[in-house]
Amino acid sequence: MYPITVKKLRSRTLIGLPHAGDYQQMSQSYAKLFDILDARDMTEKTRQMVAIFYDDPARTVPAELRSFAAVTAPKTMPCAPPLQSIVLPTGRHAVLRFTGHYAGLPAAYAYLYGPWLTQSGEMPSGQPSYEVYLTSPRDNPPEEWVTEICLPLK
């Protein structure tokens, strides 16, 4: 249904802001993040947008969801508050490539964590999944947005 590959991903250094609440409202945290990066002349040094999701929205009420709105950055980039740095470790991942509006992502997650995971013989590592946004919603229409959902595996 969706293209999924298992591959080893290298570590990534992220700089971002924690987000509390509905995942659909993360754009507010990204707006704050880019305001801070712009004010510090750091935007040009960043690369891709990445979002980490700590909670299952099917089991957690929206007000209690936790996530992290971030960008990839060089390891040497300064990270003063309120920004926080997180390093995603190197490891095996199931990577689902999704094209389209973000409203379609829940169905992609349901497939990844449901039929694909059951049939693949793989086991999640227990680390949170994350999304890597390969295209910018600022520069592309929704039907051309490309997102990779990365599920860390054992």
PyRosetta script that sets phi, psi and omega in degrees:
from pyrosetta import init, pose_from_sequence

init()
pose = pose_from_sequence("MYPITVKKLRSRTLIGLPHAGDYQQMSQSYAKLFDILDARDMTEKTRQMVAIFYDDPARTVPAELRSFAAVTAPKTMPCAPPLQSIVLPTGRHAVLRFTGHYAGLPAAYAYLYGPWLTQSGEMPSGQPSYEVYLTSPRDNPPEEWVTEICLPLK")
pose.set_psi(1, -48.3)
pose.set_omega(1, 175.4)
pose.set_phi(2, -123.1)
pose.set_psi(2, 144.3)
pose.set_omega(2, 177.3)
pose.set_phi(3, -70.6)
pose.set_psi(3, 125.0)
pose.set_omega(3, 179.2)
pose.set_phi(4, -130.5)
pose.set_psi(4, 132.1)
pose.set_omega(4, 174.5)
pose.set_phi(5, -125.7)
pose.set_psi(5, 149.6)
pose.set_omega(5, 173.8)
pose.set_phi(6, -103.2)
pose.set_psi(6, 123.7)
pose.set_omega(6, -178.7)
pose.set_phi(7, -151.6)
pose.set_psi(7, 161.2)
pose.set_omega(7, 177.1)
pose.set_phi(8, -86.8)
pose.set_psi(8, 122.3)
pose.set_omega(8, 177.0)
pose.set_phi(9, -103.3)
pose.set_psi(9, 140.9)
pose.set_omega(9, 178.3)
pose.set_phi(10, -77.5)
pose.set_psi(10, 159.9)
pose.set_omega(10, 179.5)
pose.set_phi(11, -62.5)
pose.set_psi(11, 153.4)
pose.set_omega(11, 178.7)
pose.set_phi(12, -135.3)
pose.set_psi(12, 136.4)
pose.set_omega(12, 174.0)
pose.set_phi(13, -93.7)
pose.set_psi(13, 127.3)
pose.set_omega(13, 180.0)
pose.set_phi(14, -114.7)
pose.set_psi(14, 147.1)
pose.set_omega(14, 169.9)
pose.set_phi(15, -126.4)
pose.set_psi(15, 129.5)
pose.set_omega(15, -177.9)
pose.set_phi(16, -169.8)
pose.set_psi(16, -161.3)
pose.set_omega(16, -178.2)
pose.set_phi(17, -130.1)
pose.set_psi(17, 140.4)
pose.set_omega(17, 173.8)
pose.set_phi(18, -68.2)
pose.set_psi(18, 148.7)
pose.set_omega(18, 176.6)
pose.set_phi(19, -125.3)
pose.set_psi(19, 131.9)
pose.set_omega(19, 175.7)
pose.set_phi(20, -117.8)
pose.set_psi(20, 132.5)
pose.set_omega(20, 178.8)
pose.set_phi(21, 116.1)
pose.set_psi(21, -169.0)
pose.set_omega(21, -175.7)
pose.set_phi(22, -50.8)
pose.set_psi(22, 129.0)
pose.set_omega(22, 178.3)
pose.set_phi(23, -60.2)
pose.set_psi(23, -28.9)
pose.set_omega(23, -179.7)
pose.set_phi(24, -67.3)
pose.set_psi(24, -11.2)
pose.set_omega(24, -179.8)
pose.set_phi(25, -102.7)
pose.set_psi(25, 11.0)
pose.set_omega(25, -177.8)
pose.set_phi(26, -63.2)
pose.set_psi(26, -20.6)
pose.set_omega(26, 179.4)
pose.set_phi(27, -58.8)
pose.set_psi(27, -29.0)
pose.set_omega(27, 177.1)
pose.set_phi(28, -65.5)
pose.set_psi(28, -41.3)
pose.set_omega(28, 178.0)
pose.set_phi(29, -68.8)
pose.set_psi(29, -37.5)
pose.set_omega(29, 176.2)
pose.set_phi(30, -64.6)
pose.set_psi(30, -39.1)
pose.set_omega(30, 178.3)
pose.set_phi(31, -60.7)
pose.set_psi(31, -44.7)
pose.set_omega(31, 177.6)
pose.set_phi(32, -62.6)
pose.set_psi(32, -43.5)
pose.set_omega(32, -180.0)
pose.set_phi(33, -58.4)
pose.set_psi(33, -48.8)
pose.set_omega(33, -178.0)
pose.set_phi(34, -70.0)
pose.set_psi(34, -30.4)
pose.set_omega(34, 173.7)
pose.set_phi(35, -61.6)
pose.set_psi(35, -44.0)
pose.set_omega(35, 179.6)
pose.set_phi(36, -66.7)
pose.set_psi(36, -46.5)
pose.set_omega(36, 179.8)
pose.set_phi(37, -60.6)
pose.set_psi(37, -42.2)
pose.set_omega(37, 178.5)
pose.set_phi(38, -63.3)
pose.set_psi(38, -44.7)
pose.set_omega(38, -178.9)
pose.set_phi(39, -62.8)
pose.set_psi(39, -28.9)
pose.set_omega(39, -179.5)
pose.set_phi(40, -97.5)
pose.set_psi(40, 8.8)
pose.set_omega(40, -177.8)
pose.set_phi(41, 53.9)
pose.set_psi(41, 41.6)
pose.set_omega(41, -178.0)
pose.set_phi(42, -109.5)
pose.set_psi(42, -12.3)
pose.set_omega(42, -173.0)
pose.set_phi(43, -57.8)
pose.set_psi(43, -42.7)
pose.set_omega(43, -176.8)
pose.set_phi(44, -64.7)
pose.set_psi(44, -21.0)
pose.set_omega(44, -178.3)
pose.set_phi(45, -88.5)
pose.set_psi(45, -10.0)
pose.set_omega(45, -179.2)
pose.set_phi(46, -88.7)
pose.set_psi(46, 168.6)
pose.set_omega(46, -176.6)
pose.set_phi(47, -121.2)
pose.set_psi(47, -98.0)
pose.set_omega(47, -174.4)
pose.set_phi(48, -96.2)
pose.set_psi(48, 151.9)
pose.set_omega(48, 172.3)
pose.set_phi(49, -81.2)
pose.set_psi(49, 139.5)
pose.set_omega(49, 179.5)
pose.set_phi(50, -137.9)
pose.set_psi(50, 140.5)
pose.set_omega(50, 175.3)
pose.set_phi(51, -126.2)
pose.set_psi(51, 129.7)
pose.set_omega(51, 176.5)
pose.set_phi(52, -102.0)
pose.set_psi(52, 137.8)
pose.set_omega(52, -179.5)
pose.set_phi(53, -119.9)
pose.set_psi(53, 118.4)
pose.set_omega(53, -174.9)
pose.set_phi(54, -92.3)
pose.set_psi(54, -20.4)
pose.set_omega(54, -173.1)
pose.set_phi(55, -125.9)
pose.set_psi(55, 152.8)
pose.set_omega(55, 176.6)
pose.set_phi(56, -85.9)
pose.set_psi(56, 115.8)
pose.set_omega(56, -178.3)
pose.set_phi(57, -65.9)
pose.set_psi(57, -14.5)
pose.set_omega(57, 176.1)
pose.set_phi(58, -79.2)
pose.set_psi(58, -16.6)
pose.set_omega(58, -177.1)
pose.set_phi(59, -119.1)
pose.set_psi(59, -4.1)
pose.set_omega(59, -176.1)
pose.set_phi(60, -128.4)
pose.set_psi(60, 132.8)
pose.set_omega(60, 178.5)
pose.set_phi(61, -65.0)
pose.set_psi(61, 144.9)
pose.set_omega(61, -175.4)
pose.set_phi(62, -51.1)
pose.set_psi(62, -38.5)
pose.set_omega(62, -177.8)
pose.set_phi(63, -65.1)
pose.set_psi(63, -19.9)
pose.set_omega(63, -177.6)
pose.set_phi(64, -105.1)
pose.set_psi(64, 4.5)
pose.set_omega(64, 178.8)
pose.set_phi(65, -69.1)
pose.set_psi(65, 141.9)
pose.set_omega(65, 178.7)
pose.set_phi(66, -121.3)
pose.set_psi(66, 137.2)
pose.set_omega(66, 178.5)
pose.set_phi(67, -152.4)
pose.set_psi(67, 179.7)
pose.set_omega(67, -177.4)
pose.set_phi(68, -141.0)
pose.set_psi(68, 117.8)
pose.set_omega(68, 178.8)
pose.set_phi(69, -93.1)
pose.set_psi(69, 120.7)
pose.set_omega(69, -170.4)
pose.set_phi(70, -146.3)
pose.set_psi(70, 172.7)
pose.set_omega(70, 170.0)
pose.set_phi(71, -131.7)
pose.set_psi(71, 151.9)
pose.set_omega(71, 173.6)
pose.set_phi(72, -76.0)
pose.set_psi(72, 146.5)
pose.set_omega(72, -175.0)
pose.set_phi(73, -148.6)
pose.set_psi(73, 158.2)
pose.set_omega(73, 174.1)
pose.set_phi(74, -61.2)
pose.set_psi(74, 148.5)
pose.set_omega(74, -179.8)
pose.set_phi(75, -58.7)
pose.set_psi(75, -27.4)
pose.set_omega(75, -175.7)
pose.set_phi(76, -88.4)
pose.set_psi(76, -1.5)
pose.set_omega(76, -178.2)
pose.set_phi(77, -68.1)
pose.set_psi(77, 131.1)
pose.set_omega(77, 178.8)
pose.set_phi(78, -65.6)
pose.set_psi(78, 147.7)
pose.set_omega(78, -176.4)
pose.set_phi(79, -137.2)
pose.set_psi(79, 82.5)
pose.set_omega(79, -179.9)
pose.set_phi(80, -94.5)
pose.set_psi(80, 149.6)
pose.set_omega(80, 179.3)
pose.set_phi(81, -53.4)
pose.set_psi(81, 146.7)
pose.set_omega(81, 10.4)
pose.set_phi(82, -85.0)
pose.set_psi(82, 1.6)
pose.set_omega(82, 178.9)
pose.set_phi(83, -67.5)
pose.set_psi(83, 150.1)
pose.set_omega(83, 176.3)
pose.set_phi(84, -128.8)
pose.set_psi(84, 151.3)
pose.set_omega(84, 178.6)
pose.set_phi(85, -112.0)
pose.set_psi(85, 137.5)
pose.set_omega(85, 176.0)
pose.set_phi(86, -134.3)
pose.set_psi(86, 139.6)
pose.set_omega(86, 174.8)
pose.set_phi(87, -108.8)
pose.set_psi(87, 120.1)
pose.set_omega(87, 173.0)
pose.set_phi(88, -80.7)
pose.set_psi(88, 125.5)
pose.set_omega(88, -175.6)
pose.set_phi(89, -75.6)
pose.set_psi(89, 158.6)
pose.set_omega(89, 172.4)
pose.set_phi(90, -65.9)
pose.set_psi(90, 143.8)
pose.set_omega(90, 177.1)
pose.set_phi(91, 168.8)
pose.set_psi(91, 174.3)
pose.set_omega(91, 178.8)
pose.set_phi(92, -76.1)
pose.set_psi(92, 139.3)
pose.set_omega(92, -179.4)
pose.set_phi(93, -140.5)
pose.set_psi(93, 147.4)
pose.set_omega(93, 163.0)
pose.set_phi(94, -88.9)
pose.set_psi(94, 126.6)
pose.set_omega(94, -177.5)
pose.set_phi(95, -119.4)
pose.set_psi(95, 114.1)
pose.set_omega(95, 177.9)
pose.set_phi(96, -99.6)
pose.set_psi(96, 126.8)
pose.set_omega(96, 179.2)
pose.set_phi(97, -98.3)
pose.set_psi(97, 121.6)
pose.set_omega(97, -177.2)
pose.set_phi(98, -120.2)
pose.set_psi(98, 133.7)
pose.set_omega(98, 176.2)
pose.set_phi(99, -119.0)
pose.set_psi(99, 127.4)
pose.set_omega(99, 177.7)
pose.set_phi(100, 136.1)
pose.set_psi(100, -175.0)
pose.set_omega(100, -179.0)
pose.set_phi(101, -63.1)
pose.set_psi(101, 145.2)
pose.set_omega(101, -178.3)
pose.set_phi(102, -59.4)
pose.set_psi(102, -20.9)
pose.set_omega(102, 178.5)
pose.set_phi(103, -61.8)
pose.set_psi(103, -20.4)
pose.set_omega(103, 178.4)
pose.set_phi(104, -86.1)
pose.set_psi(104, -6.3)
pose.set_omega(104, -177.3)
pose.set_phi(105, -64.0)
pose.set_psi(105, -37.4)
pose.set_omega(105, 178.7)
pose.set_phi(106, -56.8)
pose.set_psi(106, -37.0)
pose.set_omega(106, 177.9)
pose.set_phi(107, -67.9)
pose.set_psi(107, -36.2)
pose.set_omega(107, 177.6)
pose.set_phi(108, -66.3)
pose.set_psi(108, -42.1)
pose.set_omega(108, 176.0)
pose.set_phi(109, -61.5)
pose.set_psi(109, -42.7)
pose.set_omega(109, -179.5)
pose.set_phi(110, -60.9)
pose.set_psi(110, -38.7)
pose.set_omega(110, 178.3)
pose.set_phi(111, -69.7)
pose.set_psi(111, -45.2)
pose.set_omega(111, -178.4)
pose.set_phi(112, -61.4)
pose.set_psi(112, -49.1)
pose.set_omega(112, -177.3)
pose.set_phi(113, -81.1)
pose.set_psi(113, -15.4)
pose.set_omega(113, -178.9)
pose.set_phi(114, -99.5)
pose.set_psi(114, -102.5)
pose.set_omega(114, -174.9)
pose.set_phi(115, -56.7)
pose.set_psi(115, -44.0)
pose.set_omega(115, -176.3)
pose.set_phi(116, -64.9)
pose.set_psi(116, -49.7)
pose.set_omega(116, -176.8)
pose.set_phi(117, -62.7)
pose.set_psi(117, -40.0)
pose.set_omega(117, 179.5)
pose.set_phi(118, -62.2)
pose.set_psi(118, -41.7)
pose.set_omega(118, -175.6)
pose.set_phi(119, -86.9)
pose.set_psi(119, -16.5)
pose.set_omega(119, -173.5)
pose.set_phi(120, -79.2)
pose.set_psi(120, -24.7)
pose.set_omega(120, -174.0)
pose.set_phi(121, 79.8)
pose.set_psi(121, 2.5)
pose.set_omega(121, 179.4)
pose.set_phi(122, -87.1)
pose.set_psi(122, 160.6)
pose.set_omega(122, 178.3)
pose.set_phi(123, -127.7)
pose.set_psi(123, 133.7)
pose.set_omega(123, 175.2)
pose.set_phi(124, -63.8)
pose.set_psi(124, 148.7)
pose.set_omega(124, -179.1)
pose.set_phi(125, -79.1)
pose.set_psi(125, -16.8)
pose.set_omega(125, -174.6)
pose.set_phi(126, 98.2)
pose.set_psi(126, -10.1)
pose.set_omega(126, 175.4)
pose.set_phi(127, -79.4)
pose.set_psi(127, 153.6)
pose.set_omega(127, -178.3)
pose.set_phi(128, -68.5)
pose.set_psi(128, 149.1)
pose.set_omega(128, 174.0)
pose.set_phi(129, -76.1)
pose.set_psi(129, 162.7)
pose.set_omega(129, 177.3)
pose.set_phi(130, -148.7)
pose.set_psi(130, 160.2)
pose.set_omega(130, 179.0)
pose.set_phi(131, -114.4)
pose.set_psi(131, 138.6)
pose.set_omega(131, 173.9)
pose.set_phi(132, -114.5)
pose.set_psi(132, 123.4)
pose.set_omega(132, -177.5)
pose.set_phi(133, -93.6)
pose.set_psi(133, 109.0)
pose.set_omega(133, -174.8)
pose.set_phi(134, -82.5)
pose.set_psi(134, -18.7)
pose.set_omega(134, 175.8)
pose.set_phi(135, -127.5)
pose.set_psi(135, 154.5)
pose.set_omega(135, -178.3)
pose.set_phi(136, -93.3)
pose.set_psi(136, 132.3)
pose.set_omega(136, 175.5)
pose.set_phi(137, -67.6)
pose.set_psi(137, -15.6)
pose.set_omega(137, 176.5)
pose.set_phi(138, -73.8)
pose.set_psi(138, -29.0)
pose.set_omega(138, -171.8)
pose.set_phi(139, -111.2)
pose.set_psi(139, -3.9)
pose.set_omega(139, -173.7)
pose.set_phi(140, -137.1)
pose.set_psi(140, 148.9)
pose.set_omega(140, 174.2)
pose.set_phi(141, -72.0)
pose.set_psi(141, 155.5)
pose.set_omega(141, -175.2)
pose.set_phi(142, -53.2)
pose.set_psi(142, -34.6)
pose.set_omega(142, -178.8)
pose.set_phi(143, -69.2)
pose.set_psi(143, -10.9)
pose.set_omega(143, 179.0)
pose.set_phi(144, -108.3)
pose.set_psi(144, 4.6)
pose.set_omega(144, 178.2)
pose.set_phi(145, -69.6)
pose.set_psi(145, 130.1)
pose.set_omega(145, 179.6)
pose.set_phi(146, -118.5)
pose.set_psi(146, 125.2)
pose.set_omega(146, -177.8)
pose.set_phi(147, -127.6)
pose.set_psi(147, 136.6)
pose.set_omega(147, 170.1)
pose.set_phi(148, -104.3)
pose.set_psi(148, 124.4)
pose.set_omega(148, 172.3)
pose.set_phi(149, -93.1)
pose.set_psi(149, 122.4)
pose.set_omega(149, -176.0)
pose.set_phi(150, -112.1)
pose.set_psi(150, 116.8)
pose.set_omega(150, 179.5)
pose.set_phi(151, -108.4)
pose.set_psi(151, 109.7)
pose.set_omega(151, 178.0)
pose.set_phi(152, -62.7)
pose.set_psi(152, 135.3)
pose.set_omega(152, -178.0)
pose.set_phi(153, -115.6)
pose.set_psi(153, 159.1)
pose.set_omega(153, 174.2)
pose.set_phi(154, -73.3)
pose.dump_pdb("model.pdb")
